Amino acid sequence: MLDELELLKKDWQKREADLPKLSYEQIYPMTKKKSSSIVKWIFYISIIEFVFWAGINVIFSGPETMEELKAMHIHKVIMVLNVINYAIILYFIYKFYTNYKKISFTDSSRNLMKTILKVKRTVTQYVWFNLIIFTTYLIINMYGVLLYGPEGQKIVEAASQDGNSMAFWAMVIGISIVFTAVILFLIWLFYKLLYGILLKRLRKNYNELKRLEV
C-alpha cells in the first residue's frame, strides 16, 4: 500500500513539473485586470446606492413630512445632516473613482498592492460612515418623536403622572439601544454581503501579488 502511495506521489509531482509555469509578466496583467474590474464594480455600486437613497429621500420628503419634522423641532437638524451626508458620500464615490483610475494606470505589483489596501481602507471607512450617520438620524428622530410627537408626549405625560419617570426613561433608553443595535447589525450584514465578496476577491489578488514579490 505504501509503495502504491509513493508511486502516486511521484507521478503527481512529475505531472506538476510538466505543467507550464506562469511568469510575472503573465500573472501581473491578469491580476491587475481582475482588481480593476472589482474596484470598478465597487464604484458603480456606490453610485447606484447613492441614487437609490436619494430617490427614497425625495419620495418621502413631501410637504407632510416636512411639517412633521418642523413640529418635532428637528427639521433644520435633518436638513443640515442631509447636506453633510450627501457631501461625504459624494466624496467617497470620488475616492472609489480615483482608486479605480490608479489601479487602471498602475505600472508595478507593489503599487497595485498599495492601491488594493487603499481600496479596502476606503470601503471600510465608507461602511462605518453609513453606520454612524444612520445612528445619528435614528437618535434625532427618536428624540423628536418622544419629546414633541403627539403620541410620544402622551406616553411621557402618563409616565410622569404615575411617578415612574426614571423607570420609563430607563426602559426607553434600553429599548432604543436594542432596536438601534439590531438595525445597525442588519445594515452591517447588508454591506458585508454587498462589499464583502468584492473585498474577498481583492484580498485574493493581493495575496497573489504578494507571492510574486517574494
C-alpha positions as CSV (number, residue, x, y, z in Angstrom):
1,M,0.0,0.0,0.0
2,L,2.8,2.4,0.9
3,D,4.6,1.6,-2.4
4,E,1.5,2.5,-4.3
5,L,1.1,5.8,-2.5
6,E,4.8,6.6,-3.2
7,L,4.3,5.8,-6.9
8,L,1.2,8.0,-7.0
9,K,3.0,10.9,-5.2
10,K,5.9,10.7,-7.7
11,D,3.5,10.5,-10.6
12,W,1.7,13.7,-9.3
13,Q,5.0,15.5,-8.8
14,K,6.1,14.6,-12.3
15,R,2.8,16.0,-13.7
16,E,3.2,19.2,-11.7
17,A,6.7,19.6,-13.1
18,D,5.3,19.2,-16.7
19,L,2.7,21.9,-16.1
20,P,3.5,25.3,-17.6
21,K,4.8,27.8,-15.1
22,L,3.3,31.3,-15.3
23,S,5.8,34.1,-15.3
24,Y,5.4,37.5,-13.6
25,E,4.7,39.1,-17.0
26,Q,1.7,36.7,-17.4
27,I,0.3,36.8,-13.8
28,Y,0.6,40.6,-13.1
29,P,-1.6,41.8,-16.1
30,M,-4.3,39.2,-15.2
31,T,-4.3,40.2,-11.5
32,K,-4.3,43.9,-12.4
33,K,-7.3,43.4,-14.8
34,K,-9.3,41.4,-12.2
35,S,-8.5,44.0,-9.5
36,S,-9.5,46.9,-11.8
37,S,-12.8,45.2,-12.6
38,I,-13.6,44.7,-8.9
39,V,-12.9,48.3,-8.0
40,K,-15.0,49.5,-10.9
41,W,-17.9,47.4,-9.6
42,I,-17.4,49.0,-6.1
43,F,-17.6,52.4,-7.8
44,Y,-20.7,51.5,-9.7
45,I,-22.4,50.0,-6.7
46,S,-21.7,53.2,-4.6
47,I,-23.3,55.3,-7.3
48,I,-26.4,53.0,-7.5
49,E,-26.7,53.1,-3.7
50,F,-26.4,56.9,-3.7
51,V,-29.1,57.3,-6.4
52,F,-31.4,54.8,-4.6
53,W,-31.2,56.5,-1.2
54,A,-31.5,60.0,-2.8
55,G,-34.6,58.8,-4.6
56,I,-36.1,57.4,-1.4
57,N,-35.4,60.7,0.3
58,V,-37.2,62.6,-2.4
59,I,-40.2,60.3,-2.3
60,F,-40.6,60.7,1.4
61,S,-39.7,64.4,1.7
62,G,-43.1,65.7,0.8
63,P,-44.8,68.7,2.4
64,E,-46.4,66.5,5.1
65,T,-43.1,65.0,6.1
66,M,-41.5,68.5,6.3
67,E,-44.4,69.7,8.5
68,E,-44.0,66.7,10.8
69,L,-40.2,67.4,11.2
70,K,-40.9,71.0,11.9
71,A,-43.5,70.0,14.5
72,M,-40.9,67.8,16.2
73,H,-38.3,70.7,16.1
74,I,-35.8,68.6,14.1
75,H,-36.4,70.0,10.6
76,K,-33.2,72.2,10.5
77,V,-31.0,69.5,12.0
78,I,-32.2,66.9,9.5
79,M,-31.6,69.3,6.6
80,V,-28.1,70.0,7.7
81,L,-27.5,66.3,8.3
82,N,-28.7,65.6,4.8
83,V,-26.3,68.0,3.2
84,I,-23.4,66.6,5.2
85,N,-24.5,63.0,4.4
86,Y,-24.7,63.7,0.6
87,A,-21.4,65.6,0.6
88,I,-19.4,62.9,2.3
89,I,-21.0,60.1,0.2
90,L,-20.0,62.0,-3.0
91,Y,-16.5,62.3,-1.5
92,F,-16.4,58.5,-1.1
93,I,-17.7,58.0,-4.6
94,Y,-14.9,60.2,-5.9
95,K,-12.4,58.2,-3.8
96,F,-13.7,55.0,-5.4
97,Y,-13.3,56.5,-8.8
98,T,-9.7,57.7,-8.2
99,N,-8.8,54.3,-6.8
100,Y,-10.2,52.7,-9.9
101,K,-8.1,55.0,-12.1
102,K,-5.0,54.3,-10.0
103,I,-5.4,50.6,-10.5
104,S,-6.0,51.0,-14.2
105,F,-2.8,53.0,-14.7
106,T,-0.5,51.4,-12.1
107,D,2.7,50.0,-13.5
108,S,4.0,47.7,-10.8
109,S,2.8,45.0,-8.5
110,R,4.0,46.9,-5.5
111,N,1.9,50.0,-6.4
112,L,-1.1,47.8,-7.2
113,M,-0.8,46.2,-3.8
114,K,-0.8,49.7,-2.1
115,T,-3.8,50.7,-4.1
116,I,-5.7,47.5,-3.2
117,L,-5.0,48.3,0.5
118,K,-6.3,51.8,0.0
119,V,-9.5,50.5,-1.6
120,K,-10.1,48.2,1.3
121,R,-9.5,51.0,3.8
122,T,-11.8,53.4,1.8
123,V,-14.6,50.8,1.7
124,T,-14.2,50.1,5.5
125,Q,-14.4,53.9,6.2
126,Y,-17.5,54.2,3.9
127,V,-19.3,51.4,5.7
128,W,-18.5,52.9,9.1
129,F,-19.7,56.3,8.0
130,N,-23.0,54.9,6.8
131,L,-23.5,53.1,10.2
132,I,-22.7,56.3,12.1
133,I,-24.9,58.6,10.0
134,F,-27.8,56.2,10.3
135,T,-27.4,56.0,14.0
136,T,-27.4,59.8,14.2
137,Y,-30.6,60.0,12.1
138,L,-32.2,57.4,14.3
139,I,-31.3,59.2,17.6
140,I,-32.6,62.6,16.3
141,N,-35.9,61.1,15.1
142,M,-36.4,59.2,18.4
143,Y,-35.7,62.4,20.3
144,G,-38.3,64.3,18.1
145,V,-41.0,61.6,18.4
146,L,-40.7,61.3,22.2
147,L,-40.4,64.9,23.2
148,Y,-42.6,66.6,20.5
149,G,-44.6,63.9,18.8
150,P,-48.3,63.7,19.8
151,E,-48.0,60.0,20.8
152,G,-44.7,60.5,22.5
153,Q,-45.9,63.4,24.6
154,K,-48.9,61.3,25.8
155,I,-46.6,58.5,26.9
156,V,-44.2,60.8,28.7
157,E,-47.0,62.6,30.5
158,A,-48.6,59.3,31.5
159,A,-45.3,58.1,33.0
160,S,-44.8,61.4,34.8
161,Q,-48.2,61.3,36.4
162,D,-47.6,57.7,37.6
163,G,-44.3,58.8,39.2
164,N,-42.4,56.3,37.1
165,S,-40.3,58.8,35.1
166,M,-36.9,57.1,35.9
167,A,-38.2,53.7,35.1
168,F,-39.8,54.9,31.9
169,W,-36.7,56.6,30.6
170,A,-34.5,53.6,31.6
171,M,-36.9,51.4,29.6
172,V,-36.9,53.9,26.7
173,I,-33.1,54.0,26.6
174,G,-32.8,50.2,26.9
175,I,-35.3,49.6,24.1
176,S,-33.7,52.3,21.9
177,I,-30.2,50.7,22.3
178,V,-31.5,47.2,21.5
179,F,-33.5,48.5,18.5
180,T,-30.6,50.5,17.2
181,A,-28.2,47.6,17.6
182,V,-30.5,45.3,15.6
183,I,-30.9,47.8,12.8
184,L,-27.2,48.5,12.7
185,F,-26.4,44.8,12.6
186,L,-28.8,44.3,9.6
187,I,-27.2,47.3,7.8
188,W,-23.7,45.9,8.6
189,L,-24.8,42.5,7.3
190,F,-26.1,44.1,4.1
191,Y,-22.8,45.9,3.5
192,K,-20.9,42.7,4.4
193,L,-22.7,40.8,1.7
194,L,-22.6,43.7,-0.8
195,Y,-18.9,44.6,-0.5
196,G,-17.5,41.6,1.4
197,I,-17.5,39.4,-1.7
198,L,-15.7,42.0,-3.7
199,L,-13.1,42.7,-1.0
200,K,-12.5,39.0,-0.6
201,R,-11.6,38.7,-4.3
202,L,-9.4,41.8,-3.9
203,R,-7.7,40.2,-0.9
204,K,-7.0,37.1,-3.0
205,N,-5.5,39.2,-5.7
206,Y,-3.3,41.0,-3.1
207,N,-2.0,37.6,-1.9
208,E,-1.2,36.6,-5.4
209,L,0.8,39.8,-5.9
210,K,2.5,39.3,-2.5
211,R,3.7,35.9,-3.7
212,L,5.1,37.5,-6.8
213,E,7.1,39.9,-4.7
214,V,8.7,37.2,-2.7
